[in-house]
Every structure is written in structure tokens, then in C-alpha cells.
């Protein structure tokens, strides 16, 4: 139950953020929904991942400066419900956008 609330909360927060961005840039909600969702997904993936390429590169840079070798931990994929919610948001707005603009895409 808690995990589904996290997913729904993420979708709601991204929807409100998209609405605020659409209002700030004076664009239609659906016109920036897919880029906003994709950007949010990329940012969430970057900050919620552990042990990825960016983390290993930072560890190597620190090891090179200090000369102290740190133990490497293997990459473990962790299920993030915030990431899952942002992925659902992106898929949802993509489906709605393609449905609303179906004549444009099919013409």
C-alpha cells in the first residue's frame, strides 16, 4: 500500500510540476509533457542509482588524488518506486499525447 502511494504521489508531483512549467512558459500542458517526463526520469535515475558509472568515476578520481584504494562494491539494482512512478508518468503522458494528436501522427 505504501509503495503504491509513493508511485501515485510521484505521478501527482510530476503532473503538478508539468502544469507549473506549462504555465511559466505559456505552453500547452501536453506540448511539454513528454520532454518534462523524460527529463524528470533522467534526473531521478541519475540521483537514485547507486554504484553506477558516475559513482565509479568519482571513486577513481578520489583514489587517484589521495592514493588510497577503496574497496569496490558491486552494482546492485535497487527498485525505486519513485523511478517507477516517473516511468509510469512518462508512459501515461506519451499515450495521452499520441491519442490527442493522433490525426497529426497518422496523417
C-alpha positions as CSV (number, residue, x, y, z in Angstrom):
1,X,0.0,0.0,0.0
2,X,2.8,2.4,0.9
3,X,4.6,1.7,-2.4
4,X,1.6,2.4,-4.5
5,X,1.1,5.7,-2.6
6,X,4.7,6.6,-3.5
7,X,4.1,5.8,-7.2
8,X,0.8,7.8,-7.2
9,X,2.4,10.7,-5.3
10,X,5.3,10.8,-7.8
11,X,2.8,10.9,-10.7
12,X,0.9,13.7,-9.0
13,X,4.0,15.7,-8.2
14,X,5.3,15.4,-11.8
15,X,1.9,16.4,-13.1
16,X,1.8,19.5,-10.9
17,X,5.4,20.3,-11.9
18,X,4.5,19.9,-15.6
19,X,1.5,22.2,-15.1
20,X,3.7,24.8,-13.4
21,X,6.2,24.6,-16.2
22,X,3.5,24.9,-18.9
23,X,2.1,27.9,-17.1
24,X,5.5,29.5,-16.7
25,X,6.5,29.0,-20.3
26,X,3.0,29.8,-21.6
27,X,2.7,26.5,-23.4
28,X,0.0,23.8,-23.5
29,X,0.3,21.0,-20.9
30,X,0.7,18.3,-23.5
31,X,3.2,20.2,-25.6
32,X,5.8,19.9,-22.9
33,X,4.6,16.8,-21.1
34,X,6.9,14.2,-22.9
35,X,10.1,16.3,-22.6
36,X,9.3,17.1,-19.0
37,X,8.6,13.5,-18.2
38,X,11.8,12.4,-19.9
39,X,13.9,15.0,-18.1
40,X,12.4,14.0,-14.8
41,X,13.0,10.3,-15.5
42,X,16.7,11.0,-16.3
43,X,17.2,13.2,-13.2
44,X,15.5,10.7,-11.0
45,X,17.6,7.8,-12.5
46,X,20.8,9.8,-12.0
47,X,20.1,10.6,-8.4
48,X,18.5,7.3,-7.3
49,X,21.1,4.9,-8.8
50,X,23.8,3.6,-6.6
51,X,27.1,2.3,-7.8
52,X,26.7,3.4,-11.4
53,X,29.2,4.8,-13.8
54,X,29.2,8.3,-12.3
55,X,29.8,6.9,-8.8
56,X,32.7,4.7,-10.0
57,X,34.3,7.6,-11.9
58,X,34.2,9.8,-8.8
59,X,35.7,7.0,-6.7
60,X,38.5,6.6,-9.2
61,X,39.2,10.3,-9.2
62,X,39.4,10.4,-5.4
63,X,41.6,7.3,-5.4
64,X,43.9,9.0,-7.9
65,X,44.2,12.2,-5.8
66,X,44.7,10.5,-2.4
67,X,46.5,7.3,-3.4
68,X,44.2,5.3,-1.1
69,X,42.4,2.4,-2.8
70,X,38.9,1.9,-1.7
71,X,37.0,-1.4,-1.9
72,X,34.8,-1.6,-4.9
73,X,31.2,-2.7,-4.3
74,X,29.3,-4.5,-7.0
75,X,26.5,-2.7,-8.6
76,X,23.1,-3.7,-7.3
77,X,20.0,-2.6,-9.0
78,X,17.6,-1.2,-6.4
79,X,13.9,-0.9,-7.1
80,X,13.0,2.7,-6.6
81,X,9.2,3.4,-6.6
82,X,9.9,7.0,-7.4
83,X,11.6,5.9,-10.6
84,X,8.8,3.5,-11.4
85,X,6.3,6.3,-10.8
86,X,8.2,8.7,-13.1
87,X,8.3,5.9,-15.8
88,X,4.6,5.4,-15.5
89,X,4.1,9.2,-15.8
90,X,6.2,9.3,-19.0
91,X,4.3,6.4,-20.5
92,X,0.9,7.9,-19.5
93,X,1.6,11.3,-20.9
94,X,3.0,9.8,-24.1
95,X,-0.1,7.7,-24.6
96,X,-2.4,10.7,-23.9
97,X,-0.3,12.9,-26.2
98,X,-0.4,10.4,-29.1
99,X,-4.1,9.9,-28.6
100,X,-4.9,13.7,-28.6
101,X,-2.6,14.4,-31.6
102,X,-3.4,11.1,-33.4
103,X,-4.6,12.9,-36.6
104,X,-1.2,14.7,-36.8
105,X,0.8,11.5,-36.4
106,X,-1.3,9.4,-38.7
107,X,-1.7,11.9,-41.5
